[in-house]
Amino acid sequence: MIALLLALGSSLAYGCADFLGGLGARKAHVLRTVMIAAPASLVVELLLWPILGATFSPGALAWGAASGVASAAAFTLLYRTLAIGPMNVLSPVTALVSAVLPVTVGLVQGEHLSVAGMVGLPLALVAVVLVSAGSATGQGGTSARPSRTALLLALGAGAAIALQLIFLHQAPAGSGIAPLIAGRTVSSAIILTAAAMMSRRLGPDKPAYALSATAGVLDSIANLLFLLAARSGDLSIVAVIVALYPAGTVLLARGVLHERIGRGQLAGLGAAAVAVSLLALT
């Protein structure tokens, strides 16, 4: 139950972070957004270090660094994806990919599901698909079907998110938040270096500082909750619960951007609620 609650918290934080990051990337070049979000995320983890502790073993550093490389790619691809839009279609596409890979890894590593889990897990995956099956309408109800480029970016973002979660899960259980600190240090270094090298191509637009920083803080919280959930539960279950984060993004896109929620998405939200209830019994 604790792992489930932590995973739900992670999912909510990811959904809010993605929405804010996507909005920030609409106001300026995506690198200007992530060059603020990633360091802001690192600051949160450094502040939590004295409270939660960290053991910088070789394993923690190696897996943390690997997650940081994946995180840099995930930040950039995801925020660019959501900036192109429509959020209510592309966000669930990334989620589906980000769920399938960790679930596969968890099952291959020998995780076993109870009867409730065997029903709830595939139902949760179906929920992700249904959420993405809503009518592709954008602000004001106009047609907003995703382009091929946007879909490819969404698939890449999902794969990067999946790798980040898998790498964090592989880090030693007794390492505290060391993998998170190592990961955010690496991702911040990559992103800031890329931004410096491309400074002339980023355009004159100023980044949305508050949106970008808040997205980074929420992403850091989401990563922490995922790490704690994965350490106290099965990766196959935790990952698919976390992958329900588009529900938050879709609802925010509906309330703020007036993107319509289709019947398929409503059915997906209902299926997600049932799936979570079943997984709580495992």
N, C-alpha and C positions, 0 to 999 in steps of 0.2 A: 504493500500500500504506500509506503514512504517513497519508493522508487517511482510509482505511478504519479504521485502528487508532485514530485520534483520534475518529472518529465512534462507534466501539464504546465507547470510554471515556466519551464524552459520553452515550451511551445508558444505560450502567450508572449513571452519576452521576445522570442525570435520574430513572431508575427508583427509586433509593434515596431521592432527595430527595422525590419524590412520595409515597412510602410514609410517610416520616416526617412530611411536611407534612399528609397525610391523618389520621394518628394525632393530631397536634397539634390539628387542627381539630375532632376529636371531643371534646376535653377543654375547649375554650373556643370562643367565637365566632371565626369564620374570620378576621375582621379582627385579632383579638388574636394570631393565629398569624402572619399575613403582616406585621404591623407589627414583628415581631421578625425574621422570615426575610429580608425585603427589605434592611433596614439591615445585617444580618449578611453578606449577599451583597456589599453595597457595600464593607464593611470589607475583605473578601478581595481585591477588585479594587484597592483603594487600596494595600494591602500589596504587590501584584504590580506596581504602577506603576513603581517604580524598577528592577525587574528586567526587565520586558518592554517598557517604554517606552510612550509615548502621544503622538500628535500631534493636537492639538485643532483640526483644520481645520473650516471651516463644514460640509463634507459629513459629517465624523465626528460632529459635534455634532448635526446635523439628523437623520441616520439613527439615531444613538444615542438621541436623545430620543424619536423615533417608536417605537423598540423598547421604550423604557421605559414608554410609555403602554400598549403591547400587553402588556408583562410584568406591569404592575399588574393588568390584567384577567385575564391567565393565572393569576397567583398566586391571586387571589381565587376565580375560577371553578373552577379545578382542585382546590384544597384543599377547597372546599365540596362539589364533586362527590364526591371520595374520602371525605369525612366521611360523606356520605349512604350511599355504597356501593351494591352490592358492588364492591370495588376490582377484582376479577378480571374484571369485565365493563366497567365504566365507563372504566377506564384505557386499555384498547385502543381504545375508541371515540374518545377524544380523540386517540390516536396516529394513527389512520387519517386523521382530518381534518387533523391537523398535518402529515402526510406528503404528501397529495395536492396541496395548494396549492403548497408549495415545488417539488415535482417538476414541476408544470405551469409554474411561472414559469421554472425552469431550462431546460426544453425549449423554451419560447417564446423565451428569450434565445439560443437557438442551440446548446445543449449537445448533443453527439452520443454515442451509446452504441455500444460494441463488441457483437459477437455475444453474448459472455458477459453483458454488461450488459443486453442486450435480453431475456435470459432471467431473469437474477437480479433485475432491478428489479421486474418484475411479480410474481415469486415472493415477493419480500420484502413487497410490498403484500398478497398473498394470506396470507402468514404473519401479518400484523397482524390481518387479518379472522378467521383461524382461532383466533388467541389469544383474540379476543373472543367466539368461538362456543362456548366451554366452558359446561358446565352452570352455571346461575346459582344457586349454593349458597353460603351464608354460613357464619358461625362455627358449628361443630358439625354442619355438613351440612344445616342448615335452608334452606328455600326463601328466596331473597333476590333476586327479580327486580327490576331497577331501575324506579323510577317514571318517569312522563313528565317530571316536573320534573328528575329526576337526568339523564335522557338529554339534555334540552335544555341543561342546564348543561354536560354533557360535550361536546356539539357546540360550544357557545360557547367552552369552554376550548381545544378543538382549534384553532378558528379563530384565537384569540388567540395561541396558541403558534406557529402557522404564520406569522402576521404578524410576530411577534417575530424568528423565524429569517430571514424574507425581508428585513426591514429591516436586520438585522445584516449580512447578506450584501451588501447594497447599499453599505455603508460603504466608504470608500477602503481599499485593501489595505495602504497604508503608514501607517495611522493607529494601529497598535499596539492597545492595549486601550482607547483613548479612547472608542470607541462603547459598550463595556461600562460604563465609568465613567459616561458621560453617561446611559446607559439606566437604570442602577441608581439614580443620583441622582434622576432624574425619577420612577421608579416608587416609590422610598422616600418622596419628597415627596407623591405622590398618595395613597399608602396611609396615611401618618401624618396627613395632612390629613383624610382620610375617617374615620379612627379618632377623631380629635379631635372632629369634627362629630357623630359618632354615639356618643360616649362613654357617654351615658346609656342607650343601647339595647344595649350590648355585654354587659350582665349582670355579675354579681359574680365569675364564675369567673376564676381566674388562668390565664394561658396556660402551656402546657408549654414553658418557656424552652429547655431543652436540646434537645428535639425540634425546635422551631421554628428555633432558631439553626443546628442541624446541617443541617436541610433547606435553609436559605438558603446555607450554605457549599457544600453539594453542588451546589445549583442554579448557583451562581457558577462552580464548576469545570466543570460541564456546558456552560454558555454559552461559557466560554473554549475548551474543547476543540472545540465546534462551530465557533466562529469560525476557529480554526486549521485545522480540517478543510475548511471551506468555501473558505478561501483557497488551499488546496493541492489541492483536488479539485473535482468538479462538484457543484453544489447538488442536482441531481436525485438523485444517488447518496447524498450525505452525509445529506440530509434523511430519506430512507427508512430508512437504517441507524439514525439517531438515533431514528426513530419506533418502533424495536423496543424502546424502553425499558420498555413494559409487562411484558416478560419478567421484568425485575428486580422490578417491583412485584408481579406475580403470584406469583413464587416467595417473596418476603418475606411476602405475605399468606397464603400456604400455610403457611409455617413458623411465623409468629407468631400469626396470627389463625385458623389452621386452616380457611381457605377452600379448598374442594376444587379441584383442577385437573382439568378435564374432558378427555375424549379429544381433542376439537377443539383445545384449548389445547396439549396435548402434541404434536399433529400440527403446530400452528403453530410451536412451538419448534423442531421438527425442520426444518420448511420454512425457518425463519429461518437455521438453521445452513447449510443448502445454499445459500441465497440469498447469504449473506455470503461463502461460498467462491467462488461465481461472480463476485460483484462484485470480489473480490480480484484476479481475472484481468484486469479492465478497465484 
